[in-house]
Amino acid sequence: MKKQFISIMACIMILALLLVSCGDTTPKTAGGENTATAGSTGTAAVTTEEKEETPDIPDPSELGFDGQELNVLVWKMAARNNTTDNDDFYDEQDEAMEGEAVYEAVKQRNSIIEEKYGITINTEVTSETLATKYLNAYKSGDVKWDIIAPMMNDIPNLIINESLMELGSLDYLDINKTYWDQGVFEGLSIGGKNYILSGEISTMDEELNICVAYNQTLGEECEIDPVSYVKDGKWTIDVMGELAKKVTKDLDGGGVMDKNDRYGIGHNHTSAISFIQSAGERYATLDKDGVPSITINTTRVIEVLEKLNALYNDTSVAGTIQGTTPIYASWGELNQAMVDGKICFRPANIYNLRQYLLMEDEFTVLPMPKLDEDQEDYNHLVLTNACAGYCIPASTDRTEFISIMLEELAYYGRKIVKPAYYDSYVSARLTQNQTTADMFDVIFATKLYDIGYVFNWGNINGAVGNSIMGGNTASNLASIISAAETAMGETYESIINAIG
């Protein structure tokens, strides 16, 4: 891959941007939207200067933790394949990770905490469904972990089963600190209760954040400049489609577009759901009291889906896996086309960028597009179906110890792990210039969580995918609203009963 050496100034700027973007201190509305803007750019206002926050906890000498063990349960794939493995903690037997920057940074973080408090941090990894493994242990009275990290979409069932501790009851856990992701509390706290942690303790909320991978070399060859639209606050679905059309080309002159040709956009209809949240909409929202309501059947959501239906079914713009005119037989074929320089824009999670390390072309990232220029900010959905959240077993009697350990893990995660992640797993993959740093600044500062996506009430995801793939947008959504509201009501009642 064509890679440039990172200058000292670029490194400094990127790491500075990391410290603010991961903290996400931009003011929010009750619905979670960023309220501040940077001039007329339409991007979230962030500052590269941030006051360092430290945990408000007693001196280690006053706590008497010497000899204690912190036991953490995390999920890992049975076979590493460069996708969503949880590297926030590590398996000492995972020799393949030796020398990886994040792996080494996590070891350093843990070692500092162990030495500071005279404790031992033990990590147990499982390739089973972690929530199931934990719940079985909880019901049998055999919980041996202090912290668990299930996928966020699996956590509501753990709440309903009354197996998790509410975070507000812990003396030393301060969820208002900026090293905790405030978007999780704003977007996922039913009934005003918090059970899920994310933030600087984790890199998964970055890895499972959404972006548009952009083949910069190809864009320059075709004389398009999407970055200027982003900076002017005018990067919209329509603009992406217009620029994509300029890139699409019948390379073999066969007169029929197929996988041997070049496309402006490469994606999958049913994976395009995050454009809804990028438009500032949500499947469901929480009011000030934490009561959810279905909010997907709106004029703006329908407009998003109609635009995507037209865009993704137009072979003069898009090469897709599904739909009326599928081009690729699988994600593997599509991703290979991206590596081969035959796709310009690829909406993707950050972790997908690892697949493009073999590209000869330079590539960078762009924010997800807005619906229209009047939209105030860019927005980026964290895909909670694959993103871990950190939770505390309800059965524990070690709340002081666990809450202090969580604070320290998040604090040192900010100081040690996140810089290593940003520098080696993010910036080292992409074009090394200020533009790339600016784009990540926008993406990481505008993360959001959608409780309707977490629960998928009434199979909202399926209705959205069908709307993009086959049209009939309004009727597809209308057909599931009643079922979604019924399912939502049942879930809310179950959770309220569980949390008292």
Buried (B, 14 or more C-beta within 10 A) or exposed (E): EEEEEBEEEBBEBBBBBBBBBBBBBBEBEEBBBBEBBBEEBBBBBBEEEBEEBEBEBEEBEEBEBEEBEBBBBBBBEEEEEEEBBBBBBBBEEBEEBEEBBBBBBBBBBBEBBBEEBEBEBBBBBBEEEBBBBBBEBBEEEEBEBBBBBBBBBBBBBBBBBEBBBBBEEBEBBBBEBBBBBBBBBBBBBBBBBBBBBBBBBBBBBBBBBBBBBBBBBBBEEBEBEBBEBBBEBBBBBBBBBBBBBBBBBBEEEEEEBBBBBBBBBBBBBBBBBBBBBBBBBBBBBBEEEBBBBBBBBBEBBBBBBBBBBBBBBBBEBBBBBBBBBBBBEEBEBBBBBBBBBBBBBBBBBBBBBEBBEEBEBBBBBBBBBBBBBEBBBBBBBBBBBBBBBBBBBBEBEBBBBBBBBBBBBBBBBBBBBBBBBBBBBBBBBBBBBEBBBBBBBBBBBBBBBBBBBBBBBBBBBBBBBBBBBBBEBBEBBEEBBEBBBEBBEEBBEBBBEBBE
